[in-house]
Amino acid sequence: MLNVFSRFDASSDCDWLVGSKPVAAQWGTIMDETSHLHSFIAGVCSCGQHDAAMNLSHEEALSNQVDIALVRGLFPDPVLRRTLLKTVSASVLLGALASIVPVDTLKAIAQERKPLEKAKLNVGFLPITCAAPLIFGEKLGSYAKEGLDVTLQKIAGIAIIRDKMINGELDISQQVMPVALTMTAGLGGNTQSIKVLTILNQNGNSLVLANKHKENRDPKNWKGFTFAVPFEQSHQTMQLRNYLAAAGLDPDTDVKYRVVPPTEYVSSLRVGSIDGFFGGEPGGQRAVFEGAGFIHLISKEIWDGHPCCSVTAAESWINQNPNTFMSFYRAIIASSLHIAKKENRADMAKVLAQPQYLNAPEIVVEQVITGRYADGLGAIKNDPQRVDYQPFPHYSAAVWLMVQLRRWNMLKEDVDYKKLAEQVMLAADAGKIMREQGVTPPNGGFRTEIILGKAFDSNEPEEYLRGVRKPT
């Protein structure tokens, strides 16, 4: 996991400064003159000095880290910064400044960023409603505010957008969950450390069947069906498999799967090459609109709050472009938080429906965004949470998705599921930026997910696997 407040980064003020008089550490602790840099192991240096930071509570440590981050922004020159910190702590320095200038103004000054390593970015998106934060980052001017010139590239399928990022054609891209995790774990032969900056949306998918199956709603009777999914290792495939298994089918042998780009769901349904699909909107609503199928379930009815797509970047790219990375990170969270507010969605459907984006009828997109929709079975349903746009990346969802891959032997060996989630999902960094933008992030950690009415404790993935794992 990236740590915005890394205590021992290359330009850190935390190493004890040495000189001819007492010196100040990052934490504001005054040290006696010493002839060496303290090196703490379990809170104690070999000279006997105790690390004052070890006695801080989590909240106190976080507060001190925030102070240091702000000081670094205000005083980017390390020599000047260290000179100041020789005499006063970060908190005292900020207190003095705040008596003259409001803290919000200090933060704004600190965020007059270092030069961008790369101002022009190529960002890939898929033509589905998940992409709304990326699209509105452009429409709202969020990218421009950060000094970025972003070119959005519409890309048809998941494998293509993945390969373009691997090849360096894209700087940042939309990607369906859990592809960033599988790439980092080396599943499928494409091993590359990928980070999830944010989740683009929650829910926003449908399980759709062809009209000929209107009288066959019980999944127990779906043996022999062919389903389209956007990618073999997608959350759509994992949710569909879990749903079928709960109905008593063997997802490996009783049904077939066909990888189909989201733009081809409806045409495949119409020509009869598939019996149904589990995919992102507006595919499901368009199937109803064009009379090709009906919505059996929206994904919220299976797993309320599940992540669909994410914003991803390669760790190598982040390391090469740290200032650009943080600028984009702030922009995409600002865009997400804006459209997460339902009062800001009045023109969303009109914008997203345009040819350069989703290229779909506005009335179709409107039904997805508002949650008031026709299900193709004669009913008008209303669910305001049919799609949501909360950016925080939860560890628990990552754990469930990777556990499903192991459950169905797509992942051939056990991994440390929790460690992988912490490595890939930048929850701490997203939370920090959300707080900077005036929003309290959700609690981090490994929470319990409710899927098909059953609790999944992401703290105990191995225990869950023992109960559901398919024998090899």
NUNU-586687 format. One record per atom (N, C-alpha, C): x, y negated, z. Coordinates in steps of 0.1 Angstrom, whole numbers, plus 5000, padded with zeros to 4 digits. Layout:
BEGIN
XYZ;...
This chain:
BEGIN
500850125000;500050005000;500949885000;500549784992;501249654993;500849585006;501849515011;501649445024;501949295021;500949215020;501149075018;502049005028;501949065041;502649005052;503849095056;504449155046;505549245050;506549185059;506849245070;507649185080;509149185076;509549265067;510949275064;511149265049;510449165042;510649145028;511949065026;512249055013;513548995009;513748855014;512648785016;512848645020;512348625034;512348735042;511648725055;512348635065;511648575074;512148495085;512248575097;511948715096;511848785109;513148835114;514148855105;515448885110;515948785120;516548815131;516948725141;518048635135;517848505135;518848405130;519948395140;521248385136;522348375145;523048245143;523648195153;524348065152;524848025165;525047895167;525747845179;524747805191;523447835188;522447805199;521347905198;520447905208;519348005207;518547985194;518048105189;517348105176;515948155178;515148135168;513748175168;513548285158;512748375162;512348485153;511048455146;510648535137;509348515130;508248505140;508248575151;507148585160;507148465170;508148375168;508248255177;508948285190;509648405192;510348435204;511748385204;512148315214;513448255215;514448365220;515548375213;516548485216;517848415221;518548475230;519848425234;520848445222;521948365223;522948375213;523448525212;523648575200;524048715199;524948725187;525748825187;526748845176;526248945165;524948985166;524549075155;523049055153;522549115142;521149115139;520549225147;519449205154;518749305161;518149405152;518249535155;517549635147;516749725157;515449705156;514549775166;514149915162;514250005170;513750145169;512850165180;511550195178;510550215188;510550095198;510749975192;510649855200;511849815208;513049885206;514249855214;515449855205;516249745207;517549745199;518549815207;519649855200;520749925207;521449845218;521249705217;521849625227;520949605240;519749675239;518849665250;517749565249;517849485239;516749385237;515449445232;514349405239;513049455235;512449365224;511649435215;510949355205;509649305210;509649165211;508449105217;507149145209;507349165196;506149195188;505449325192;506249415199;505649545203;504549525213;504649405220;503649385231;502449315226;502349275213;501249205208;500049295205;498849245207;497749325202;497649315187;496849405181;496649395166;496249265162;495249205169;494749075165;495848965166;496648975177;497648875179;498748885168;499049015165;500149035155;499648985141;498349005138;497748965125;497748805125;497448745136;497448605137;498748545134;499848605140;501148555138;501648585124;501248695118;501548715104;500948615095;499648575097;498948475089;499748345091;500148315103;500848185105;502148185097;502848295097;504148305089;503848285074;502848355069;502448345055;502148205051;501448135060;501147995057;502347905057;503247925067;504547855068;505347875055;505347995050;506148025038;505547955026;504247945026;503547865015;503847725015;503947665028;504147525029;505647485028;506447575032;507947555031;508647665023;508447665010;509047775002;510547785002;511247675005;512647675006;513147755018;513847865017;514147945029;515047875038;515947795034;516947725043;516147625051;515347545045;514547445053;513647525063;512947625058;512047705066;512747765079;513947825077;514647885088;515147775097;515547655092;515947545100;514847505110;513647495104;512547455113;512247565123;512347685119;511947795128;513047825139;514147755138;515247765148;514747695161;513947605160;513547515171;512147545176;511247575167;509847595171;509247725164;508247775170;507647895164;506647855152;506247945145;505347925133;504047855138;503547915149;502247865154;502347715160;503547685166;503747555171;503847455159;504647495149;504847415137;503447385131;502647485129;501347465122;500447385131;500547395144;499747315153;500047175152;501347145151;501747005149;501246945136;501347025125;500946975112;499346965112;498647055119;497247055119;496646925126;497546875135;497046755142;497046635133;497746645122;497746535112;496946565100;496946695095;496246735083;495346855086;494146855082;493246975085;493847105080;493547215087;494047345084;493647385070;492447355066;492047385052;492847315042;493247195045;494147125035;495547185035;496047225047;497347295047;497247415039;496147495040;496047615032;496047585017;495347475013;495347434999;496747394994;497447325003;498847284999;499747414997;499547505007;500347625006;500047704994;498847694989;498447774977;498847704964;499547594965;500147544953;501347634950;501047734942;501847854941;503147834934;503947934936;505247944929;504947964914;505847934906;505547944891;505148094888;504248104879;503748234874;504848294865;505048424868;506048494859;505448514845;504148524844;503448544832;502048484832;501848374824;500548304825;499548364815;499948424804;499048484795;498848634798;497648674801;497448814804;496448884795;496649004792;495749094785;495049184795;493749164796;492949244805;491849324798;491849454801;490949544794;489649564802;488549564794;487249594801;486449694793;485549764799;484649854793;483249784791;482549804780;481349734777;480149794785;480249784799;479149824808;479049714819;477949724826;477649614836;478749604847;479449714849;480549704859;481549594856;481649554843;482649464839;482349314842;481149294848;480649154850;481649064858;482349114869;483249024875;484448984866;484949074858;485949034848;485448934838;484248954833;483748864823;483448724830;482848724842;482548594848;483748524854;484848594855;486148534859;486548434848;486148464835;486348374824;485348264824;484048304825;482948214824;482948104835;483348144847;483348054859;484647974860;485648004851;486847934852;487747974863;487548094869;488348144880;489748164876;489948224864;491348244859;492048114856;491348024849;492047894846;492447814859;491547834869;491847764882;493247814888;493547934885;494747994890;495947974880;495647904869;496747884859;496947994849;495948084849;496048194840;495248184827;495848234816;495248234803;494948384800;493748424803;493348564802;492648594789;493048694782;492448744770;491748874774;490448884773;489649004776;489549094764;489949214765;489849314754;488849414757;487849424748;486749524750;487249654744;487249754753;487749894749;486749994751;486550084742;485350174741;485350284752;486550344755;486550454764;487550454775;487350544784;488250544796;489650594793;489750704785;491050754782;491850644774;491150574765;491850474757;492350354766;491550314775;491950194783;493050244793;493050364797;494150424806;495450424798;495350474786;496650484778;497150344774;496350254772;496750114769;497550054781;497050084793;497750034804;499150104806;499150234804;500350314805;501350264795;500950224783;501850184773;502250034774;501649964784;502049824786;501249724777;500249774770;499449684761;498449604770;498149644782;497349574791;498049544804;497949424809;498549384821;497649444833;496349424832;495449464842;494249524835;493549614841;492449674834;491349724843;490149724838;489049794844;489349944843;488950024853;489050164852;488050234861;487450344856;486450414864;487250474876;486550484887;487050554899;486850704896;487850794899;489050774907;490350774898;490350724886;491450744877;492750684883;492650574890;493950524896;494550624905;493650684913;494150784922;494750914915;494050954905;494551074898;495851044891;496050924885;497250894879;498450884889;498150824901;499150814911;499550954916;498551044917;498751184922;499351274911;499451224899;500051304888;499051404882;497751394884;496851484878;496651454863;496851554855;496651534841;497951504834;499051504841;500351474835;500751334833;499951244837;500251094836;500551044850;501751064855;502151014868;502650874867;501850784874;502250644875;501550584886;502350514894;501750454906;500850334902;499550354905;498550254901;497850204913;497550074914;496850014925;495449974922;494549994931;493149944930;493149814937;492949694930;492849564936;491549554943;490449574935;489149554939;488249664933;487049684939;485949754932;485149654925;484849684912;484049594904;482649594907;482049714911;480649724914;480349854922;479249844928;478649964935;477350004928;477050134928;475850184921;475950154906;474850124900;474950084886;475150194876;474650314879;474750434870;473350504870;473150584860;471850664860;472150804855;471350894860;471251034855;470051034846;470351054833;469251034823;469051174816;467851204813;467551324805;466751284792;466851374782;466151354770;464651364773;463851304765;462351304767;461751444767;462451534759;461851674759;461851744772;462651684782;462751744795;461851674806;460851594801;460051524811;459251624820;459051744816;458351834825;459351934831;460551904830;461651984836;462551904845;461951854856;462651764865;463451834876;463251964878;463952034888;465352084883;466452034889;467752074884;468052224885;467252294893;467452444894;467252504880;466452434872;466152484858;466952434847;468052374851;468952304840;470052394835;470052514838;471052604834;471052604818;472252594813;472452584798;472452444793;472152344801;472152204796;473552154793;473652064784;474851994781;474751844785;475651804793;475651664798;476851584793;476551464789;477651364786;478151294798;479451284799;480051204810;481151124804;481551014810;482550924803;483950974804;484251064814;485651114815;485551234825;486351334822;486351454830;486551424845;487451334848;487851304862;487151174867;486051154862;485351024867;484451054879;484050944885;483050964896;481751014891;481350984879;480151034873;480151184873;481251244868;481351384867;481351444881;482051384891;482051444904;480651434911;479951324909;478651314914;477651414908;477751424895;476851524888;477151664892;478451704893;478751834898;478151864912;478351764921;477851774935;476351794935;475651714926;474251724926;473751854921;474351904910;474052044905;474252154915;475452144922;475752244932;474752244943;474352124947;473352114958;471952184954;471752184941;470552254936;470652404934;471852454936;472152594935;472752644922;473152554913;473752584901;475252594903;475952664894;477452664894;477852564883;478352444888;478652344878;479752374868;480552484871;481552524861;480952614850;479952694853;479552794843;478152774838;477252704846;475852694843;475552574833;476452484832;476252364823;477452334816;477352254805;478552214798;478652064799;479852014797;480151864798;480751824785;480351704781;480951644768;481351504772;482651474769;483151344772;482751254760;481951144764;481351054754;481550914759;482050824750;482150684754;480750624758;480750534767;479450474772;478550424760;479150364750;478450314739;477750414731;478050544733;477450654724;476550744732;476250714745;475250794752;473950804745;473350694742;471950694736;471850764723;472850734714;472850804701;472950954702;473850994712;474051144714;472751204719;472051134727;470751174733;469751184722;469651084713;468651084702;468851194692;470051224689;470351334679;470251474685;470151484698;469951614704;471251684707;472451614706;473651694709;473951704724;473151634732;473251644747;471751654752;471651704764;470351714771;470251594781;471351534785;471351424794;472751364796;472751264804;474051204807;474051134820;475251124826;475451054839;476450944835;475950824835;476850714831;476450574835;477350484833;477150344837;476150274828;475550174834;474550094827;475249994818;474549954807;473149964805;472750094798;473550194797;473150324790;471850374793;471550394806;470350454811;469150374807;469250244809;468150154806;467950144791;468950144784;468850144769;468150264763;468450384770;467850504766;466350494767;465850434778;464450404780;463950304769;464650204768;464250094758;464050144744;464950234740;464850284726;464050414725;463450464736;462550574736;463350704734;464650714738;465450834736;465450914749;465150864760;465250944773;464550874784;464650924796;464050874808;465150884820;464950794829;465850794841;465350894851;466050994853;465751094863;466051044877;467250984879;467650914891;468550804888;468550694896;469650604895;470650654905;471950624903;472950674911;472850634926;472250524929;472050474943;471250584950;470350654944;469550754951;470450884954;471550894948;472451004952;473450964962;474150844960;475150794969;475050644969;474350594979;474150444980;475450374983;475850284975;477050204977;478250264971;478150374963;479350434957;480050334948;481350344947;482150264938;481950324924;481950234914;481950284900;483250254893;483450124890;484750094883;485650004893;486850004890;487849924898;488649834889;489349734895;490349654888;491749714892;492449754882;493749824884;494949764878;496049784884;497349734878;498449834883;499449854874;500549944877;501449874888;501949954897;502749894907;504049834901;504549894891;505749834884;505449694879;504249674873;503849544868;503749444879;503149494890;502949404902;504249354907;505249454908;506549414913;507249314904;507049324891;507649234882;507049094881;505749094885;504948974884;504148944897;504848924908;504148914921;503248794922;503748674916;502948554917;501748564908;501948614896;500848634887;499848724892;500348834898;499448934904;498548874915;499148794924;498348734934;497348624929;497748554918;496848464912;495648534906;495848634899;494748714893;493848774904;494548824915;493848884926;492848784932;493248664934;492348564940;491248534930;491548524918;490548494908;489448594907;489848724907;488848834905;487948844917;488548824929;487748834941;486748714941;487248594937;486248484937;485148504927;485448564916;484348594906;483348694912;483948804918;483048904924;482148854935;482748774943;481948714954;480848624949;481148554938;480148464932;478848544927;479148654919;478048724914;477448824923;478048844934;477448934945;476248864951;476248734950;475048654955;473948654945;472848704948;471748724939;471248594933;471448484941;471048354936;471848304925;473048364923;473948324912;473748414899;472748494899;472648594888;471648554877;471148424878;470048384869;470448404854;471648374850;472048374836;472948494833;473048594842;474048704840;473648784828;472448824827;471948914816;472248854803;471948724802;472148654789;473648654785;474448634795;475948624792;476448764788;476148864797;476649004795;476149064782;474949024778;474349094766;475049054753;475848944753;476448894741;477249004734;477448994720;478149094713;479549114717;480249014722;481649034726;481849104739;480649114746;480749184759;479949314758;478749324763;478049454763;477349484750;477049384742;476349394729;475049484731;474149434740;472949504743;471749404744;470549454742;469449364743;469349304757;469149174758;469149104771;468149164780;466949204775;465949264784;466349384791;467249464784;467849584790;468749554801;469649454799;470649414809;469949354821;468849274818;468149204829;467549304838;467049414833;466449524842;467449584851;468649594846;469749654855;470149554866;470349424862;470849324871;469849294882;468549284878;467549244888;467049364896;467149484890;466649604897;465249634895;464549554887;463149584884;463149644870;462849774869;463049844856;461949944853;461849974841;460950084836;461850214836;461250324841;462050444843;461850544831;460950504821;460650594810;459650704813;459150704825;458150804829;456750734832;456750604828;455450534830;455450444842;456550444850;456550364862;457450244861;457150134868;457950024870;458550024884;459850034885;460450054898;461249924902;461449904915;462149784919;463149824930;464449794927;465449824936;466549714934;466549614943;467449504941;468949544942;469149654948;470549704949;470949804939;470149804928;470549894917;471949884912;472449754913;473849734910;474249614920;475449634925;476049524934;477449504930;478049394935;479349354931;480249314943;480349394953;481149374964;482649424961;483649344963;484949374958;485749464967;485349484980;486249554989;486449704986;487649754985;487949894981;488049984994;487050064996;486950145008;487850275006;488550315016;489350435016;488450555015;487350555022;486450675023;485950725010;485650625001;485150664988;486250734980;487450684981;488650744974;488850884979;488750904992;488951044998;487851134993;486551094993;485551184988;485751234973;486151134965;486351164951;487551264949;488651234956;489751324954;489451464960;488651474970;488251604976;487451674966;486551604959;485751674949;486651734937;487651664934;488551714923;489251844928;489551844941;490151974947;489152084948;487952044952;486752134953;486552214940;486652144929;486452214916;487752254909;488852254917;490152304912;490652224900;490252104898;490852014889;492251964894;492251944907;493451914915;493952054920;495052094915;495552234917;496152254931;496552144938;497152164951;496552054960;496652094973;496151994983;497151874984;496551764986;497351644989;496951585002;497651485006;497251405018;496251305013;494951335014;493951255008;493851115014;494051115028;493950985034;495250895031;496350955030;497550885027;497450825012;496950915003;496850864989;495850754988;494750754996;493750644996;494450515001;495250525011;495850405017;496950355007;497550445000;498550404990;498050334978;496850374973;496250324961;495350204963;494450214973;493350114975;493950004984;494049884978;494649774985;493649704994;493149775004;492049725012;492549615021;493749625027;494249515036;494349385028;494949395016;495149275008;493849215003;492949294999;491649244995;490949175006;491049235018;490449175030;491049035033;492349025032;492948895035;492448795025;492348825012;491948725003;490448685005;489648785008;488248755011;488148655023;488948685033;488948585045;489348445040;490348445032;490848315027;489748235020;488848315013;487748255006;486448245014;486548265027;485448235036;484448345038;484848465034;483948585035;484648685045;483848735054;484348835063;484248975056;485449045054;485349175047;484749285056;484349395050;483849505058;485049565066;484649635076;485649705084;486349805075;487649805077;488449905069;488450045076;489450125074;489450255080;488650355072;488550475077;487950585071;486550605076;485550555069;484250555074;483550685069;482250705074;481450815070;480550765058;480550845047;479750825036;478550915036;477350865032;476150955031;475850985017;475951105013;475851154999;474851264998;473751244990;472651344990;472151375004;472151265012;471551285026;472451345036;473651385032;474651455041;475751365044;476251365056;477351285061;478651345056;479551265051;480951305048;481851215056;482551285065;483551215074;484851215067;485251095062;486551085054;487751105063;487551105076;488651135085;488951285085;488051365080;488251515081;487951575067;488751535057;488551595044;488751745043;489751795050;490051935050;488952025055;488351975066;487252045072;486052045062;485751935055;484751935045;485052045034;486252045029;486652135019;486452275022;486752315035;486552455039;485152495038;484252405039;482852435038;482252445024;482952375014;482352365001;483252424990;484552444993;485552474983;485152604975;485252594962;484952704953;486252794953;486052924955;487253014955;487953004942;489253014942;490053014930;490053154923;
